[in-house]
Amino acid sequence: MNSMYNCFAYAEYISLYNSTGTGLQALIDICAVYAGKCRFNFGIRKCQCISAGYKPDCFVTEPIWYLNENIMETVTKLEILDVTFTNNDTCSDHVPNRVDKCRRAFYSLSNISMNYPGLNNNNKSQLYSSMCLLTLTYGMQCANLSSPDKSILNSAQGGIIKKMFGLSKRSRHTNILRAMNLDNVTTEIGNYTKSAFKRLCSKSFPTKNVCYHLLS
């Protein structure tokens, strides 16, 4: 079976993934050789590995990866560009992180009267869509959201909407979302995912092959 592999780089960060342990080690070795030729070093303390979809009986022996002669740390979760990945393929860490950052974004706007009564409704809607909603949904396009995860996200959205417009905690915010021309947050995430998938599959990106592989 051929292994699926890829590499993403952003600034000084490089992310490698492969469908086999030996394949990942081969990619790490390529990076190490390149670093040696260009006379720079990767910081071993900042390099981490994770086994996605990990189960206790996945391996006869636990895999170990090396950067040159140094053993790389294997973790159960890690952050890549502010998205939290876990080895059990759940969003149990990423969802609470986004909710917390969304609330911080909302309260950071209190000095410009984001709370009720404050700004007029149109300005509030624009600020919510451009800051709070994007913060809440960041990285969710490729997340494996469970029913409890969706409930947490929708509840967080509802709480912020109610604070914006001075509603009680027991009131419903569905009509306000319609007035703002928005869906609940999980529906918005679904729309983002469809849009992202369409863009990925419209060009000859390596990720396109991964998407087709997963679909097949």
N, C-alpha and C positions, 0 to 999 in steps of 0.2 A: 504494500500500500504506500503510495507516494505521500510524503508529508507536506502539509500546508504551512507556509512560512511567510513572514513579512517583516518589514522594519519601518518604524516611523521615527522621525527626528524633529525636534522643535528646540531652537536655540541650542543650549548645551545638553539637552536631554535626548536620549535615544531609547526607544522601546522596541524590543525584539519579541516575536512570538513564533512558536512552531508547534505542530501537532505531536511531535515526539521529543523526548528528553535529549536524545543524541543529536537531533536536528538543531535544538536550541543551543547546545554546546558548540556545534559547528559555527553557528552565527556569532556566538560570543568570541570564538577563536578568530574569526575574520576581523571583528572589531579590534581585538587585541593586536593582531598583526598590523593592521592599518595604523593604530596608535603608535606602534613602535617605529614604523616607517616615517611618520610625521612628527615624531619626537614629542609626544604628549602622553599623559597617563590618565586612565580612568580611576576615580577615587573609589577604592574597594568598599569603603564604609557607606557610600551612597548607592552602591549597586545591590539590587535585590532580585530574587526570583520567586515566582509563585506558580503553583500547579492549579490551573483552572479546572473546575469540575472535580475537585479532589474528593476521594473516598478512601477510608482506611485501608481497603483491600486493593487499591489501584496498582500498587507496586509490590513486587516481591521484596525489594530493598528500596529504601527511600533514595530518590535521586539526589546527587550532589553535582553542582556546577562550579566550574573553575574559571577565574579570570587570571590568565597566566598561571601561576602556581598557587594563587590564593583562592580559598573556598569562599564562594559567594553566599550571602545570607539568604535562607529560604523563609518566607513569611506567609502568614495566612491572609493578609490584606496589604494593599499598597495603594498609593495615590499617584495617578498619572494625569498631569494637567488638571488637578483639582477634581478628578473623578476617582471615587474609591472603589477599587476592585477587590473582591474576596475570593478565596479558593473554593467556596461552595456555590459560586454563581448566583448569590442572592444580593439584594440591595439593602440588607439589614443595616449597613453602615452609611451607604451613600445617601439614602433617603433622609434620615435624620440630619445629616450634615447639610443637605440642601435646604431643609426646612429651617434650620438654625440660621443659615446665611441669608435666607429670604427675609426672615424676621428682622435680622440686623439691618438689612438694606431698607426695610420699611421704616424702622425706628430712626435710621440715619436721616430720613427725610422729614422728621418731626420739626426740625428748625425752619422748614419752609411750609409748615402748616399742612402736612399730609393727613394728620388726624382730623377728626370731626370737630368743629365745622370746617375750619381751614379754607383751602383752595376751592375753587368751583369744581363741579363734578367732572367736566371735560379734562381739566388739567390733572386731576387725580387719576382718571382712567388712563391717560397717556403715560404718566409716571409709573403707574402700576404695571402696565404692559411692557414698558421699556426697561424697567429695573427689577421689580419684584418678581414678575412672572418669569422673566428670562433667568433670573437667579435660581428660582425654584425648580425650573425644568432643565437646568444645565446638566448635560451628560445623560439625560433620561432616554434619549432616542434609541440607545442601544442597551438599555437596562432591562433586566428580567423582573418586571414588577409583579409582585404577588397581590392578592386581594387586600391584605392588611396594608401593604405599601401604598396602594391606591387610596385607601381610606385615610391614611395619614396625610397624603398630599392634598386630597380634597378638603380635609378638615383644616389644614393649615391655610389653604386658599380662602376658605370660608371665614376663618377667624380674622384674617387681614382685611377682607372686604367689609366685614361688619365694623371693624374699628375705623376704617376709612369713612364710612357713611353713618356712623353713630347708631348702629343697630344693636339690639340686645343679643346675647349669646344664643338664645333659643329661636331667634328669627331665622327665616329662610333667605338665602342670598341668591337663589336661582334667577329671580326676575332681574336683579341688579346686573348679574353677568350678561343676561340677554341685552339689557340696555347698554352695556359696555361693548356689545358685539363680541363677546367671548363665550367659550364653552367652559365646562369644568376642566380642571387642570389635566386630568388623565386623558380626556378627549383631545385637548391641545397637544399632549405628548404624542398621541397616536397620529395626529396630523403631521407633527414634526418628523416622526419616524417614516411615514410614507414619503414625505418630501425628500428626506435624506436618502432613502433607499432608491428613489427615482433618479436622483442626481448621481449616486454611486454607479448605477447600472447604465447610465447614459454615456459614460466615457470609458476608455480602456485603462482603468486603474487596476492595480493588483488586487485591491479590495473587492473589485467586481467579481473576480474569480472565487474569492472566499465566500461572498454572498451566494453565488451559484452553487458552490460546494455544499454550503449549509442547507440551501433549499432542496438540493437533490437528496 
